[in-house]
Amino acid sequence: EDHALALGINTHAGNVICKGVSEAFGYEFVPPEQIL
């Protein structure tokens, strides 16, 4: 698990893992810890 890497990623494998981005665009938020 790389916390610094997770802070810089907005999407991964089709999921939005940045809460601010998901809210701004109306997508479901998936916590990065759940998929990374």
C-alpha positions as CSV (number, residue, x, y, z in Angstrom):
1,E,0.0,0.0,0.0
2,D,1.5,3.3,-1.1
3,H,-0.4,6.2,0.7
4,A,1.5,8.9,-1.3
5,L,0.6,7.3,-4.6
6,A,-3.0,7.0,-3.6
7,L,-3.1,10.8,-2.9
8,G,-2.2,11.6,-6.5
9,I,-4.6,9.2,-8.3
10,N,-8.2,10.2,-9.3
11,T,-9.2,7.0,-11.0
12,H,-8.2,3.3,-11.0
13,A,-9.7,0.4,-13.0
14,G,-12.8,2.4,-13.9
15,N,-13.4,3.7,-10.4
16,V,-13.2,7.2,-9.1
17,I,-11.1,7.1,-6.0
18,C,-10.8,10.9,-5.4
19,K,-13.8,12.1,-3.4
20,G,-13.6,15.7,-4.7
21,V,-13.6,14.5,-8.3
22,S,-16.5,12.1,-7.8
23,E,-18.6,14.9,-6.2
24,A,-17.7,17.4,-8.9
25,F,-18.7,15.0,-11.8
26,G,-21.5,13.1,-10.1
27,Y,-19.8,9.7,-10.0
28,E,-19.8,7.2,-7.2
29,F,-16.8,7.4,-4.9
30,V,-14.8,4.3,-4.1
31,P,-12.3,4.6,-1.3
32,P,-8.7,3.9,-2.6
33,E,-8.1,1.5,0.3
34,Q,-10.9,-0.7,-1.1
35,I,-9.2,-1.3,-4.5
36,L,-5.5,-0.5,-4.3
